[in-house]
Amino acid sequence: MTDQTPRGPRVGIKGPLMFSAFFAVVAFVAVLIFGSGGTGHGLRFDLAFSAGGIAFIVCLVVAAMLSMTYKENADHLGQGSGVNLRSEDRLKRHAADQGQGRAEGHSENHSESGAQDADRADAPDEDKPQA
């Protein structure tokens, strides 16, 4: 099988904890400063601790949910002939096809264009009203 555990790839806890702690500190400082309602009032530590705790928990839950939904793409999805082609390969193949088409169809176009011009000369003009 694979070397991954049934739960998926092993993800460290240090990153989400630091992410959550950073936003908790930002929320704490913001509420501590702006929650007092001006310089005439004291700092509101009760609101600041509440906001910091809520921010920490919400950020940690969001990071955990994102890490649980992470899944690698299968190897066969990057290869094939459908929508998974690289644009570079598709453009090279298109340019090569047009180059071959011009080389093969160049002599045929001259003989066909003469016949088409003769047909156009014989046909009445559809754009102009007939008298």
N, CA, C and O atoms as a printed pandas DataFrame, in Angstrom:
     atom_number atom_name residue_name chain_id  residue_number  x_coord  y_coord  z_coord
0              1         N          MET        A               1    0.831   -1.187    0.000
1              2        CA          MET        A               1    0.000    0.000    0.000
2              3         C          MET        A               1    0.870    1.243    0.000
3              4         O          MET        A               1    1.893    1.300   -0.683
4              5         N          THR        A               2    0.464    2.217    0.756
5              6        CA          THR        A               2    1.231    3.460    0.818
6              7         C          THR        A               2    1.833    3.620    2.201
7              8         O          THR        A               2    1.507    2.883    3.132
8              9         N          ASP        A               3    2.707    4.585    2.314
9             10        CA          ASP        A               3    3.343    4.834    3.606
10            11         C          ASP        A               3    2.553    5.828    4.450
11            12         O          ASP        A               3    3.000    6.205    5.533
12            13         N          GLN        A               4    1.397    6.255    3.977
13            14        CA          GLN        A               4    0.589    7.194    4.737
14            15         C          GLN        A               4   -0.299    6.435    5.720
15            16         O          GLN        A               4   -0.684    5.289    5.486
16            17         N          THR        A               5   -0.603    7.090    6.796
17            18        CA          THR        A               5   -1.505    6.493    7.771
18            19         C          THR        A               5   -2.932    6.580    7.236
19            20         O          THR        A               5   -3.184    7.334    6.296
20            21         N          PRO        A               6   -3.878    5.824    7.814
21            22        CA          PRO        A               6   -5.258    5.891    7.323
22            23         C          PRO        A               6   -5.864    7.289    7.426
23            24         O          PRO        A               6   -6.787    7.611    6.677
24            25         N          ARG        A               7   -5.377    8.100    8.313
25            26        CA          ARG        A               7   -5.909    9.458    8.468
26            27         C          ARG        A               7   -5.331   10.433    7.457
27            28         O          ARG        A               7   -5.827   11.555    7.345
28            29         N          GLY        A               8   -4.319   10.051    6.731
29            30        CA          GLY        A               8   -3.714   10.942    5.748
30            31         C          GLY        A               8   -2.285   11.265    6.149
31            32         O          GLY        A               8   -1.728   10.636    7.048
32            33         N          PRO        A               9   -1.699   12.237    5.485
33            34        CA          PRO        A               9   -0.307   12.574    5.785
34            35         C          PRO        A               9   -0.164   13.182    7.183
35            36         O          PRO        A               9   -1.075   13.832    7.696
36            37         N          ARG        A              10    0.968   12.958    7.759
37            38        CA          ARG        A              10    1.234   13.467    9.115
38            39         C          ARG        A              10    1.485   14.967    9.035
39            40         O          ARG        A              10    2.367   15.428    8.309
40            41         N          VAL        A              11    0.704   15.709    9.785
41            42        CA          VAL        A              11    0.822   17.170    9.803
42            43         C          VAL        A              11    1.233   17.590   11.207
43            44         O          VAL        A              11    0.672   17.104   12.189
44            45         N          GLY        A              12    2.205   18.485   11.309
45            46        CA          GLY        A              12    2.663   18.956   12.605
46            47         C          GLY        A              12    1.645   19.876   13.260
47            48         O          GLY        A              12    0.800   20.467   12.587
48            49         N          ILE        A              13    1.737   19.989   14.578
49            50        CA          ILE        A              13    0.797   20.815   15.338
50            51         C          ILE        A              13    1.357   22.213   15.611
51            52         O          ILE        A              13    0.619   23.128   15.975
52            53         N          LYS        A              14    2.669   22.362   15.430
53            54        CA          LYS        A              14    3.299   23.626   15.783
54            55         C          LYS        A              14    2.803   24.790   14.907
55            56         O          LYS        A              14    2.588   25.892   15.413
56            57         N          GLY        A              15    2.623   24.556   13.614
57            58        CA          GLY        A              15    2.175   25.610   12.703
58            59         C          GLY        A              15    0.797   26.151   13.050
59            60         O          GLY        A              15    0.637   27.360   13.217
60            61         N          PRO        A              16   -0.215   25.269   13.161
61            62        CA          PRO        A              16   -1.549   25.776   13.518
62            63         C          PRO        A              16   -1.596   26.443   14.892
63            64         O          PRO        A              16   -2.339   27.405   15.083
64            65         N          LEU        A              17   -0.809   25.943   15.853
65            66        CA          LEU        A              17   -0.786   26.578   17.179
66            67         C          LEU        A              17   -0.207   27.985   17.122
67            68         O          LEU        A              17   -0.736   28.902   17.750
68            69         N          MET        A              18    0.876   28.158   16.371
69            70        CA          MET        A              18    1.487   29.485   16.241
70            71         C          MET        A              18    0.554   30.441   15.485
71            72         O          MET        A              18    0.440   31.616   15.834
72            73         N          PHE        A              19   -0.101   29.926   14.458
73            74        CA          PHE        A              19   -1.069   30.712   13.697
74            75         C          PHE        A              19   -2.202   31.190   14.608
75            76         O          PHE        A              19   -2.574   32.364   14.589
76            77         N          SER        A              20   -2.734   30.283   15.392
77            78        CA          SER        A              20   -3.836   30.623   16.297
78            79         C          SER        A              20   -3.376   31.573   17.397
79            80         O          SER        A              20   -4.099   32.502   17.756
80            81         N          ALA        A              21   -2.184   31.348   17.932
81            82        CA          ALA        A              21   -1.671   32.213   18.999
82            83         C          ALA        A              21   -1.448   33.639   18.487
83            84         O          ALA        A              21   -1.714   34.605   19.202
84            85         N          PHE        A              22   -0.968   33.765   17.272
85            86        CA          PHE        A              22   -0.745   35.094   16.700
86            87         C          PHE        A              22   -2.066   35.872   16.616
87            88         O          PHE        A              22   -2.137   37.028   17.035
88            89         N          PHE        A              23   -3.101   35.239   16.079
89            90        CA          PHE        A              23   -4.376   35.938   15.951
90            91         C          PHE        A              23   -5.035   36.165   17.305
91            92         O          PHE        A              23   -5.789   37.124   17.471
92            93         N          ALA        A              24   -4.761   35.298   18.271
93            94        CA          ALA        A              24   -5.289   35.521   19.619
94            95         C          ALA        A              24   -4.661   36.766   20.233
95            96         O          ALA        A              24   -5.355   37.566   20.860
96            97         N          VAL        A              25   -3.363   36.933   20.056
97            98        CA          VAL        A              25   -2.671   38.113   20.590
98            99         C          VAL        A              25   -3.162   39.385   19.896
99           100         O          VAL        A              25   -3.359   40.414   20.542
100          101         N          VAL        A              26   -3.358   39.309   18.581
101          102        CA          VAL        A              26   -3.864   40.474   17.844
102          103         C          VAL        A              26   -5.249   40.849   18.358
103          104         O          VAL        A              26   -5.525   42.025   18.594
104          105         N          ALA        A              27   -6.121   39.860   18.534
105          106        CA          ALA        A              27   -7.471   40.131   19.032
106          107         C          ALA        A              27   -7.420   40.678   20.459
107          108         O          ALA        A              27   -8.165   41.599   20.794
108          109         N          PHE        A              28   -6.543   40.116   21.306
109          110        CA          PHE        A              28   -6.400   40.574   22.686
110          111         C          PHE        A              28   -6.010   42.049   22.728
111          112         O          PHE        A              28   -6.631   42.844   23.434
112          113         N          VAL        A              29   -4.977   42.406   21.968
113          114        CA          VAL        A              29   -4.487   43.788   21.979
114          115         C          VAL        A              29   -5.528   44.738   21.396
115          116         O          VAL        A              29   -5.739   45.831   21.922
116          117         N          ALA        A              30   -6.172   44.328   20.322
117          118        CA          ALA        A              30   -7.171   45.206   19.697
118          119         C          ALA        A              30   -8.342   45.463   20.640
119          120         O          ALA        A              30   -8.788   46.602   20.778
120          121         N          VAL        A              31   -8.843   44.412   21.290
121          122        CA          VAL        A              31   -9.978   44.600   22.187
122          123         C          VAL        A              31   -9.552   45.334   23.451
123          124         O          VAL        A              31  -10.329   46.122   23.991
124          125         N          LEU        A              32   -8.345   45.095   23.929
125          126        CA          LEU        A              32   -7.849   45.798   25.108
126          127         C          LEU        A              32   -7.804   47.301   24.860
127          128         O          LEU        A              32   -8.164   48.086   25.738
128          129         N          ILE        A              33   -7.367   47.702   23.683
129          130        CA          ILE        A              33   -7.250   49.132   23.372
130          131         C          ILE        A              33   -8.597   49.743   23.014
131          132         O          ILE        A              33   -8.969   50.793   23.538
132          133         N          PHE        A              34   -9.333   49.075   22.109
133          134        CA          PHE        A              34  -10.558   49.685   21.590
134          135         C          PHE        A              34  -11.793   49.356   22.425
135          136         O          PHE        A              34  -12.833   49.991   22.254
136          137         N          GLY        A              35  -11.699   48.389   23.314
137          138        CA          GLY        A              35  -12.862   48.007   24.115
138          139         C          GLY        A              35  -13.123   48.926   25.289
139          140         O          GLY        A              35  -14.196   48.862   25.889
140          141         N          SER        A              36  -12.189   49.764   25.625
141          142        CA          SER        A              36  -12.377   50.647   26.781
142          143         C          SER        A              36  -13.285   51.823   26.466
143          144         O          SER        A              36  -13.905   52.385   27.368
144          145         N          GLY        A              37  -13.368   52.193   25.224
145          146        CA          GLY        A              37  -14.270   53.293   24.852
146          147         C          GLY        A              37  -13.661   54.660   24.993
147          148         O          GLY        A              37  -14.394   55.647   25.047
148          149         N          GLY        A              38  -12.378   54.760   25.052
149          150        CA          GLY        A              38  -11.726   56.063   25.128
150          151         C          GLY        A              38  -10.664   56.079   26.206
151          152         O          GLY        A              38  -10.490   55.103   26.936
152          153         N          THR        A              39   -9.950   57.196   26.304
153          154        CA          THR        A              39   -8.848   57.299   27.258
154          155         C          THR        A              39   -9.333   57.596   28.668
155          156         O          THR        A              39   -8.573   57.430   29.621
156          157         N          GLY        A              40  -10.550   58.022   28.821
157          158        CA          GLY        A              40  -11.081   58.343   30.137
158          159         C          GLY        A              40  -11.492   57.111   30.929
159          160         O          GLY        A              40  -11.770   57.222   32.122
160          161         N          HIS        A              41  -11.536   55.973   30.319
161          162        CA          HIS        A              41  -11.956   54.736   30.969
162          163         C          HIS        A              41  -10.771   53.793   31.116
163          164         O          HIS        A              41   -9.765   53.934   30.422
164          165         N          GLY        A              42  -10.896   52.843   32.013
165          166        CA          GLY        A              42   -9.838   51.859   32.213
166          167         C          GLY        A              42   -9.850   50.788   31.123
167          168         O          GLY        A              42  -10.818   50.640   30.378
168          169         N          LEU        A              43   -8.749   50.051   31.057
169          170        CA          LEU        A              43   -8.630   48.987   30.067
170          171         C          LEU        A              43   -9.556   47.825   30.440
171          172         O          LEU        A              43   -9.726   47.522   31.621
172          173         N          ARG        A              44  -10.145   47.183   29.452
173          174        CA          ARG        A              44  -11.091   46.091   29.672
174          175         C          ARG        A              44  -10.385   44.758   29.458
175          176         O          ARG        A              44  -10.451   44.190   28.368
176          177         N          PHE        A              45   -9.710   44.254   30.487
177          178        CA          PHE        A              45   -9.004   42.982   30.385
178          179         C          PHE        A              45   -9.976   41.809   30.257
179          180         O          PHE        A              45   -9.650   40.804   29.625
180          181         N          ASP        A              46  -11.160   41.929   30.847
181          182        CA          ASP        A              46  -12.121   40.831   30.757
182          183         C          ASP        A              46  -12.555   40.601   29.308
183          184         O          ASP        A              46  -12.627   39.461   28.849
184          185         N          LEU        A              47  -12.843   41.694   28.591
185          186        CA          LEU        A              47  -13.204   41.557   27.181
186          187         C          LEU        A              47  -12.025   41.101   26.327
187          188         O          LEU        A              47  -12.187   40.319   25.391
188          189         N          ALA        A              48  -10.838   41.599   26.663
189          190        CA          ALA        A              48   -9.646   41.247   25.886
190          191         C          ALA        A              48   -9.323   39.763   26.010
191          192         O          ALA        A              48   -9.005   39.117   25.011
192          193         N          PHE        A              49   -9.399   39.205   27.238
193          194        CA          PHE        A              49   -9.142   37.775   27.405
194          195         C          PHE        A              49  -10.211   36.935   26.699
195          196         O          PHE        A              49   -9.905   35.892   26.120
196          197         N          SER        A              50  -11.444   37.388   26.751
197          198        CA          SER        A              50  -12.521   36.660   26.061
198          199         C          SER        A              50  -12.290   36.654   24.553
199          200         O          SER        A              50  -12.410   35.611   23.909
200          201         N          ALA        A              51  -11.962   37.805   23.994
201          202        CA          ALA        A              51  -11.727   37.896   22.555
202          203         C          ALA        A              51  -10.505   37.089   22.140
203          204         O          ALA        A              51  -10.526   36.424   21.105
204          205         N          GLY        A              52   -9.450   37.140   22.931
205          206        CA          GLY        A              52   -8.249   36.364   22.622
206          207         C          GLY        A              52   -8.520   34.869   22.653
207          208         O          GLY        A              52   -8.055   34.133   21.783
208          209         N          GLY        A              53   -9.270   34.416   23.652
209          210        CA          GLY        A              53   -9.603   32.995   23.738
210          211         C          GLY        A              53  -10.480   32.535   22.592
211          212         O          GLY        A              53  -10.272   31.458   22.034
212          213         N          ILE        A              54  -11.457   33.346   22.243
213          214        CA          ILE        A              54  -12.334   32.997   21.120
214          215         C          ILE        A              54  -11.549   32.956   19.820
215          216         O          ILE        A              54  -11.720   32.033   19.023
216          217         N          ALA        A              55  -10.694   33.940   19.595
217          218        CA          ALA        A              55   -9.884   33.966   18.371
218          219         C          ALA        A              55   -8.956   32.760   18.304
219          220         O          ALA        A              55   -8.780   32.175   17.235
220          221         N          PHE        A              56   -8.355   32.379   19.440
221          222        CA          PHE        A              56   -7.461   31.230   19.464
222          223         C          PHE        A              56   -8.210   29.951   19.096
223          224         O          PHE        A              56   -7.742   29.168   18.269
224          225         N          ILE        A              57   -9.362   29.745   19.708
225          226        CA          ILE        A              57  -10.121   28.514   19.468
226          227         C          ILE        A              57  -10.644   28.458   18.039
227          228         O          ILE        A              57  -10.564   27.412   17.394
228          229         N          VAL        A              58  -11.177   29.565   17.538
229          230        CA          VAL        A              58  -11.715   29.572   16.174
230          231         C          VAL        A              58  -10.619   29.325   15.153
231          232         O          VAL        A              58  -10.806   28.541   14.222
232          233         N          CYS        A              59   -9.485   29.979   15.313
233          234        CA          CYS        A              59   -8.378   29.771   14.370
234          235         C          CYS        A              59   -7.846   28.345   14.442
235          236         O          CYS        A              59   -7.492   27.769   13.414
236          237         N          LEU        A              60   -7.785   27.772   15.630
237          238        CA          LEU        A              60   -7.303   26.401   15.769
238          239         C          LEU        A              60   -8.274   25.410   15.132
239          240         O          LEU        A              60   -7.845   24.450   14.491
240          241         N          VAL        A              61   -9.566   25.632   15.300
241          242        CA          VAL        A              61  -10.559   24.744   14.684
242          243         C          VAL        A              61  -10.515   24.856   13.163
243          244         O          VAL        A              61  -10.593   23.843   12.469
244          245         N          VAL        A              62  -10.390   26.062   12.640
245          246        CA          VAL        A              62  -10.314   26.242   11.191
246          247         C          VAL        A              62   -9.060   25.572   10.636
247          248         O          VAL        A              62   -9.127   24.906    9.603
248          249         N          ALA        A              63   -7.927   25.734   11.299
249          250        CA          ALA        A              63   -6.692   25.091   10.844
250          251         C          ALA        A              63   -6.816   23.570   10.899
251          252         O          ALA        A              63   -6.328   22.880   10.005
252          253         N          ALA        A              64   -7.460   23.045   11.933
253          254        CA          ALA        A              64   -7.643   21.596   12.032
254          255         C          ALA        A              64   -8.557   21.090   10.922
255          256         O          ALA        A              64   -8.295   20.038   10.338
256          257         N          MET        A              65   -9.617   21.819   10.627
257          258        CA          MET        A              65  -10.522   21.408    9.549
258          259         C          MET        A              65   -9.816   21.431    8.198
259          260         O          MET        A              65  -10.011   20.531    7.381
260          261         N          LEU        A              66   -9.006   22.444    7.961
261          262        CA          LEU        A              66   -8.277   22.506    6.705
262          263         C          LEU        A              66   -7.247   21.390    6.585
263          264         O          LEU        A              66   -7.057   20.845    5.498
264          265         N          SER        A              67   -6.588   21.046    7.670
265          266        CA          SER        A              67   -5.599   19.967    7.606
266          267         C          SER        A              67   -6.268   18.605    7.450
267          268         O          SER        A              67   -5.674   17.695    6.872
268          269         N          MET        A              68   -7.486   18.446    7.951
269          270        CA          MET        A              68   -8.189   17.165    7.783
270          271         C          MET        A              68   -8.692   16.986    6.355
271          272         O          MET        A              68   -8.806   15.853    5.888
272          273         N          THR        A              69   -8.993   18.068    5.655
273          274        CA          THR        A              69   -9.514   17.953    4.307
274          275         C          THR        A              69   -8.415   17.872    3.262
275          276         O          THR        A              69   -8.719   17.704    2.081
276          277         N          TYR        A              70   -7.164   17.984    3.642
277          278        CA          TYR        A              70   -6.042   17.925    2.712
278          279         C          TYR        A              70   -5.922   16.513    2.145
279          280         O          TYR        A              70   -5.948   15.530    2.885
280          281         N          LYS        A              71   -5.792   16.431    0.832
281          282        CA          LYS        A              71   -5.633   15.133    0.183
282          283         C          LYS        A              71   -4.796   15.331   -1.069
283          284         O          LYS        A              71   -5.061   16.236   -1.860
284          285         N          GLU        A              72   -3.791   14.491   -1.251
285          286        CA          GLU        A              72   -2.941   14.558   -2.430
286          287         C          GLU        A              72   -3.713   14.070   -3.649
287          288         O          GLU        A              72   -4.579   13.204   -3.532
288          289         N          ASN        A              73   -3.403   14.618   -4.811
289          290        CA          ASN        A              73   -3.986   14.118   -6.045
290          291         C          ASN        A              73   -3.328   12.791   -6.419
291          292         O          ASN        A              73   -2.155   12.563   -6.121
292          293         N          ALA        A              74   -4.086   11.929   -7.065
293          294        CA          ALA        A              74   -3.536   10.664   -7.530
294          295         C          ALA        A              74   -2.527   10.920   -8.646
295          296         O          ALA        A              74   -2.629   11.918   -9.360
296          297         N          ASP        A              75   -1.549   10.018   -8.800
297          298        CA          ASP        A              75   -0.496   10.210   -9.796
298          299         C          ASP        A              75   -1.037   10.205  -11.219
299          300         O          ASP        A              75   -0.518   10.923  -12.074
300          301         N          HIS        A              76   -2.065    9.414  -11.490
301          302        CA          HIS        A              76   -2.571    9.314  -12.853
302          303         C          HIS        A              76   -3.326   10.565  -13.310
303          304         O          HIS        A              76   -3.614   10.697  -14.499
304          305         N          LEU        A              77   -3.648   11.474  -12.410
305          306        CA          LEU        A              77   -4.391   12.664  -12.798
306          307         C          LEU        A              77   -3.536   13.685  -13.552
307          308         O          LEU        A              77   -4.074   14.511  -14.289
308          309         N          GLY        A              78   -2.245   13.638  -13.380
309          310        CA          GLY        A              78   -1.367   14.586  -14.059
310          311         C          GLY        A              78   -0.970   14.154  -15.447
311          312         O          GLY        A              78   -0.213   14.859  -16.114
312          313         N          GLN        A              79   -1.457   13.013  -15.907
313          314        CA          GLN        A              79   -1.092   12.500  -17.217
314          315         C          GLN        A              79   -2.362   12.149  -17.962
315          316         O          GLN        A              79   -3.402   11.922  -17.344
316          317         N          GLY        A              80   -2.292   12.102  -19.260
317          318        CA          GLY        A              80   -3.455   11.713  -20.034
318          319         C          GLY        A              80   -3.655   12.600  -21.233
319          320         O          GLY        A              80   -2.798   13.416  -21.571
320          321         N          SER        A              81   -4.785   12.436  -21.868
321          322        CA          SER        A              81   -5.056   13.180  -23.090
322          323         C          SER        A              81   -6.239   14.117  -22.943
323          324         O          SER        A              81   -6.678   14.709  -23.930
324          325         N          GLY        A              82   -6.757   14.264  -21.758
325          326        CA          GLY        A              82   -7.930   15.107  -21.559
326          327         C          GLY        A              82   -7.553   16.508  -21.150
327          328         O          GLY        A              82   -6.628   17.093  -21.712
328          329         N          VAL        A              83   -8.253   17.051  -20.185
329          330        CA          VAL        A              83   -8.035   18.419  -19.748
330          331         C          VAL        A              83   -6.768   18.561  -18.916
331          332         O          VAL        A              83   -6.398   19.674  -18.542
332          333         N          ASN        A              84   -6.106   17.463  -18.624
333          334        CA          ASN        A              84   -4.926   17.504  -17.773
334          335         C          ASN        A              84   -3.630   17.715  -18.554
335          336         O          ASN        A              84   -2.544   17.561  -17.995
336          337         N          LEU        A              85   -3.727   18.059  -19.818
337          338        CA          LEU        A              85   -2.531   18.310  -20.605
338          339         C          LEU        A              85   -1.893   19.629  -20.200
339          340         O          LEU        A              85   -2.572   20.562  -19.772
340          341         N          ARG        A              86   -0.591   19.687  -20.343
341          342        CA          ARG        A              86    0.088   20.953  -20.107
342          343         C          ARG        A              86   -0.133   21.850  -21.317
343          344         O          ARG        A              86   -0.137   21.369  -22.450
344          345         N          SER        A              87   -0.312   23.126  -21.093
345          346        CA          SER        A              87   -0.555   24.066  -22.187
346          347         C          SER        A              87    0.634   24.103  -23.141
347          348         O          SER        A              87    0.462   24.252  -24.351
348          349         N          GLU        A              88    1.821   23.969  -22.603
349          350        CA          GLU        A              88    3.019   24.028  -23.434
350          351         C          GLU        A              88    3.012   22.907  -24.465
351          352         O          GLU        A              88    3.315   23.145  -25.634
352          353         N          ASP        A              89    2.670   21.676  -24.047
353          354        CA          ASP        A              89    2.619   20.545  -24.968
354          355         C          ASP        A              89    1.530   20.733  -26.006
355          356         O          ASP        A              89    1.736   20.445  -27.185
356          357         N          ARG        A              90    0.379   21.212  -25.578
357          358        CA          ARG        A              90   -0.747   21.402  -26.490
358          359         C          ARG        A              90   -0.409   22.448  -27.549
359          360         O          ARG        A              90   -0.724   22.263  -28.725
360          361         N          LEU        A              91    0.228   23.542  -27.144
361          362        CA          LEU        A              91    0.574   24.593  -28.096
362          363         C          LEU        A              91    1.643   24.136  -29.085
363          364         O          LEU        A              91    1.597   24.496  -30.261
364          365         N          LYS        A              92    2.605   23.345  -28.613
365          366        CA          LYS        A              92    3.628   22.822  -29.521
366          367         C          LYS        A              92    3.007   21.896  -30.552
367          368         O          LYS        A              92    3.350   21.960  -31.733
368          369         N          ARG        A              93    2.087   21.027  -30.113
369          370        CA          ARG        A              93    1.447   20.093  -31.036
370          371         C          ARG        A              93    0.569   20.852  -32.036
371          372         O          ARG        A              93    0.517   20.492  -33.212
372          373         N          HIS        A              94   -0.111   21.889  -31.580
373          374        CA          HIS        A              94   -0.952   22.689  -32.467
374          375         C          HIS        A              94   -0.105   23.399  -33.525
375          376         O          HIS        A              94   -0.484   23.445  -34.695
376          377         N          ALA        A              95    1.029   23.946  -33.120
377          378        CA          ALA        A              95    1.916   24.631  -34.064
378          379         C          ALA        A              95    2.484   23.644  -35.075
379          380         O          ALA        A              95    2.611   23.967  -36.256
380          381         N          ALA        A              96    2.826   22.441  -34.615
381          382        CA          ALA        A              96    3.353   21.433  -35.531
382          383         C          ALA        A              96    2.287   20.990  -36.522
383          384         O          ALA        A              96    2.588   20.790  -37.698
384          385         N          ASP        A              97    1.052   20.832  -36.071
385          386        CA          ASP        A              97   -0.040   20.439  -36.962
386          387         C          ASP        A              97   -0.313   21.517  -38.006
387          388         O          ASP        A              97   -0.566   21.201  -39.168
388          389         N          GLN        A              98   -0.266   22.759  -37.612
389          390        CA          GLN        A              98   -0.499   23.842  -38.568
390          391         C          GLN        A              98    0.645   23.937  -39.559
391          392         O          GLN        A              98    0.422   24.221  -40.736
392          393         N          GLY        A              99    1.854   23.705  -39.103
393          394        CA          GLY        A              99    3.008   23.739  -40.001
394          395         C          GLY        A              99    2.919   22.648  -41.048
395          396         O          GLY        A              99    3.261   22.892  -42.205
396          397         N          GLN        A             100    2.477   21.462  -40.691
397          398        CA          GLN        A             100    2.313   20.368  -41.648
398          399         C          GLN        A             100    1.154   20.655  -42.583
399          400         O          GLN        A             100    1.230   20.367  -43.777
400          401         N          GLY        A             101    0.079   21.221  -42.049
401          402        CA          GLY        A             101   -1.091   21.536  -42.868
402          403         C          GLY        A             101   -0.782   22.572  -43.928
403          404         O          GLY        A             101   -1.295   22.480  -45.043
404          405         N          ARG        A             102    0.026   23.536  -43.616
405          406        CA          ARG        A             102    0.393   24.575  -44.572
406          407         C          ARG        A             102    1.290   23.999  -45.656
407          408         O          ARG        A             102    1.141   24.332  -46.832
408          409         N          ALA        A             103    2.222   23.134  -45.264
409          410        CA          ALA        A             103    3.145   22.556  -46.241
410          411         C          ALA        A             103    2.409   21.626  -47.196
411          412         O          ALA        A             103    2.692   21.648  -48.394
412          413         N          GLU        A             104    1.485   20.817  -46.718
413          414        CA          GLU        A             104    0.757   19.876  -47.567
414          415         C          GLU        A             104   -0.339   20.573  -48.354
415          416         O          GLU        A             104   -0.543   20.257  -49.526
416          417         N          GLY        A             105   -1.032   21.492  -47.756
417          418        CA          GLY        A             105   -2.184   22.105  -48.391
418          419         C          GLY        A             105   -1.865   23.318  -49.237
419          420         O          GLY        A             105   -2.771   23.886  -49.846
420          421         N          HIS        A             106   -0.607   23.738  -49.298
421          422        CA          HIS        A             106   -0.264   24.949  -50.029
422          423         C          HIS        A             106   -0.513   24.770  -51.527
423          424         O          HIS        A             106   -1.102   25.653  -52.150
424          425         N          SER        A             107   -0.086   23.662  -52.117
425          426        CA          SER        A             107   -0.275   23.453  -53.544
426          427         C          SER        A             107   -1.731   23.160  -53.864
427          428         O          SER        A             107   -2.209   23.537  -54.934
428          429         N          GLU        A             108   -2.444   22.501  -52.970
429          430        CA          GLU        A             108   -3.851   22.200  -53.198
430          431         C          GLU        A             108   -4.695   23.467  -53.155
431          432         O          GLU        A             108   -5.670   23.588  -53.896
432          433         N          ASN        A             109   -4.334   24.392  -52.310
433          434        CA          ASN        A             109   -5.114   25.625  -52.181
434          435         C          ASN        A             109   -5.093   26.440  -53.467
435          436         O          ASN        A             109   -6.091   27.078  -53.804
436          437         N          HIS        A             110   -3.961   26.432  -54.204
437          438        CA          HIS        A             110   -3.885   27.212  -55.438
438          439         C          HIS        A             110   -4.816   26.642  -56.488
439          440         O          HIS        A             110   -5.493   27.402  -57.181
440          441         N          SER        A             111   -4.869   25.336  -56.625
441          442        CA          SER        A             111   -5.735   24.748  -57.644
442          443         C          SER        A             111   -7.204   24.894  -57.259
443          444         O          SER        A             111   -8.048   25.119  -58.126
444          445         N          GLU        A             112   -7.510   24.773  -56.001
445          446        CA          GLU        A             112   -8.890   24.913  -55.563
446          447         C          GLU        A             112   -9.341   26.370  -55.602
447          448         O          GLU        A             112  -10.505   26.654  -55.884
448          449         N          SER        A             113   -8.423   27.291  -55.320
449          450        CA          SER        A             113   -8.822   28.699  -55.285
450          451         C          SER        A             113   -9.189   29.194  -56.676
451          452         O          SER        A             113  -10.066   30.049  -56.807
452          453         N          GLY        A             114   -8.547   28.685  -57.711
453          454        CA          GLY        A             114   -8.908   29.067  -59.072
454          455         C          GLY        A             114  -10.307   28.609  -59.412
455          456         O          GLY        A             114  -11.061   29.347  -60.046
456          457         N          ALA        A             115  -10.671   27.402  -59.003
457          458        CA          ALA        A             115  -12.019   26.891  -59.265
458          459         C          ALA        A             115  -13.046   27.670  -58.464
459          460         O          ALA        A             115  -14.142   27.937  -58.956
460          461         N          GLN        A             116  -12.711   28.032  -57.259
461          462        CA          GLN        A             116  -13.653   28.795  -56.437
462          463         C          GLN        A             116  -13.860   30.190  -57.009
463          464         O          GLN        A             116  -14.976   30.709  -56.978
464          465         N          ASP        A             117  -12.803   30.805  -57.529
465          466        CA          ASP        A             117  -12.940   32.132  -58.121
466          467         C          ASP        A             117  -13.842   32.087  -59.343
467          468         O          ASP        A             117  -14.636   33.000  -59.568
468          469         N          ALA        A             118  -13.723   31.023  -60.136
469          470        CA          ALA        A             118  -14.573   30.887  -61.323
470          471         C          ALA        A             118  -16.025   30.699  -60.911
471          472         O          ALA        A             118  -16.924   31.244  -61.552
472          473         N          ASP        A             119  -16.268   29.933  -59.847
473          474        CA          ASP        A             119  -17.637   29.733  -59.377
474          475         C          ASP        A             119  -18.235   31.044  -58.876
475          476         O          ASP        A             119  -19.414   31.316  -59.106
476          477         N          ARG        A             120  -17.442   31.845  -58.202
477          478        CA          ARG        A             120  -17.934   33.115  -57.682
478          479         C          ARG        A             120  -18.282   34.079  -58.809
479          480         O          ARG        A             120  -19.236   34.849  -58.694
480          481         N          ALA        A             121  -17.523   34.042  -59.888
481          482        CA          ALA        A             121  -17.773   34.949  -61.000
482          483         C          ALA        A             121  -19.078   34.591  -61.695
483          484         O          ALA        A             121  -19.789   35.484  -62.156
484          485         N          ASP        A             122  -19.409   33.306  -61.783
485          486        CA          ASP        A             122  -20.632   32.869  -62.437
486          487         C          ASP        A             122  -21.861   33.093  -61.570
487          488         O          ASP        A             122  -22.947   33.319  -62.104
488          489         N          ALA        A             123  -21.726   33.040  -60.247
489          490        CA          ALA        A             123  -22.870   33.156  -59.354
490          491         C          ALA        A             123  -23.302   34.608  -59.249
491          492         O          ALA        A             123  -22.459   35.505  -59.241
492          493         N          PRO        A             124  -24.634   34.858  -59.166
493          494        CA          PRO        A             124  -25.106   36.249  -59.008
494          495         C          PRO        A             124  -24.790   36.735  -57.597
495          496         O          PRO        A             124  -24.708   35.956  -56.647
496          497         N          ASP        A             125  -24.619   38.036  -57.499
497          498        CA          ASP        A             125  -24.344   38.634  -56.186
498          499         C          ASP        A             125  -25.599   38.606  -55.345
499          500         O          ASP        A             125  -26.638   39.125  -55.755
500          501         N          GLU        A             126  -25.514   38.012  -54.186
501          502        CA          GLU        A             126  -26.670   37.928  -53.301
502          503         C          GLU        A             126  -26.863   39.215  -52.511
503          504         O          GLU        A             126  -27.967   39.525  -52.065
504          505         N          ASP        A             127  -25.775   39.958  -52.345
505          506        CA          ASP        A             127  -25.858   41.182  -51.573
506          507         C          ASP        A             127  -26.525   42.320  -52.341
507          508         O          ASP        A             127  -27.191   43.170  -51.749
508          509         N          LYS        A             128  -26.342   42.330  -53.662
509          510        CA          LYS        A             128  -26.877   43.409  -54.481
510          511         C          LYS        A             128  -28.264   43.036  -54.972
511          512         O          LYS        A             128  -28.506   41.884  -55.331
512          513         N          PRO        A             129  -29.166   43.986  -54.991
513          514        CA          PRO        A             129  -30.507   43.688  -55.531
514          515         C          PRO        A             129  -30.439   43.506  -57.053
515          516         O          PRO        A             129  -29.713   44.225  -57.739
516          517         N          GLN        A             130  -31.195   42.548  -57.565
517          518        CA          GLN        A             130  -31.182   42.294  -59.008
518          519         C          GLN        A             130  -32.228   43.184  -59.672
519          520         O          GLN        A             130  -33.311   43.403  -59.129
520          521         N          ALA        A             131  -31.884   43.695  -60.865
521          522        CA          ALA        A             131  -32.788   44.597  -61.584
522          523         C          ALA        A             131  -33.655   43.870  -62.567
523          524         O          ALA        A             131  -34.470   44.491  -63.250
